[in-house]
Amino acid sequence: MLIIFIDNAIKYSKHSTKIELTIEVSEYVYLKIADSGIGISEEDLPFVWERFFQVDKSRSVPNNGIGLGLSIAKMIIEGHNGVAKIESELNKSTTIIFGLPYIKS
């Protein structure tokens, strides 16, 4: 699932931009992946986790896939009792935040 999120961040960002990964530990181990790519419109945000949903319907991104990656990633996260959300602003950035339960040994 990490590969899915990082691949999307790279695929939908312009060349030579930064993609930032941040880890925070609390009741979950949160990983935040932030890019400065094409962003997602507010009206599309509720649907990004659905199978076959594609943000870039214009096919302007080569090899943009068939829209299964985020759906699969969310199923993996939920299968491990995790949480996930996406924050985005069209033409500016997208941030994916997911957390998996933190169990101290």
N, C-alpha and C positions, 0 to 999 in steps of 0.2 A: 504494500500500500504506500510506503514511503516513496518507492520508485514512481508510482502513479502520480503522486502529488508533485514531486520534483520535476518529473517529465513534463507535466502540464505547465508548471511555472516557467520552465525553459521554453517550451513550445509557444507559449502565448506572450512572451516578453520580447522586446526588441534586443538586437545584438548589443553587447557591451553594457547591459544593465545589471544591477545587483539583485540577487535573490538571497533573502535573509532567513536563516534558520535560527530559532530561539527555543531553548528548553527551559521549562519551569516545573519545579517539583512542589506539589502540595498533596491533596488527597488523590490526585492524578499526576501522572507524568505527562505534561502538556508539551507538544511540539507545535511550533508556529512556523509556517512557511509563507513568507510575504514576497510578492513580486511587484514589479512596476510595469505590468503588461497591459493587455487590452481591456481588462476588467469585465465585469458582468453587470448587465442592467438590473435595476431593482426589480423589474417585473419578471426576470428570468431566475433570480436567486431562489425562489421556493422550489424550483424544478431541477436544480443542478444535480441532485442525488438520484434522480430517476433514471432508469435504464433507457439507453438510446437518446438521451437528451444531449443536444449539442449547442453550446453557447454561440460558436461561430458558424452560423448557418450559411455564410457566403462562400465557404470553402477557401477563404483567403489564406488560411494556414495550411501548408502542405502536410499531408499525412496526419490529419487531425483525428483520425480514428472514427469509431462508430458510436461513441457515447456510452461505453460500459465502464470505463475506468473508475470514475467517482462512485458509481453505484457499487461496484465490487469492493472498493476501499471502505466504504461506509459499512457494508455487510461484515467485513473483517473486524472493523473497530467495534461494532455492536456485538459481534460474536465473542469479543473479549471484555464485554461490559464497559466499553469505552464511550466517549462522547465526541461529537464532531460538529463543527460549524464553519460557515464560509462568510467572510465579510468582503465586500467588493464595491468599487466605484468605477463606473463605466469610463473607459479610456484613461484610467489612472492606475489602479492596482487591485490585486486580489490577495487576501490572506486566508489561509486554511489553518484552522486550529483544531487539533485533535488530542484527546487525552485518554490514556489507559490507566486503570487503577494502579496506584502505588502501594505495594505491599512490602513493608519493612521486614527484613529477615532477622 
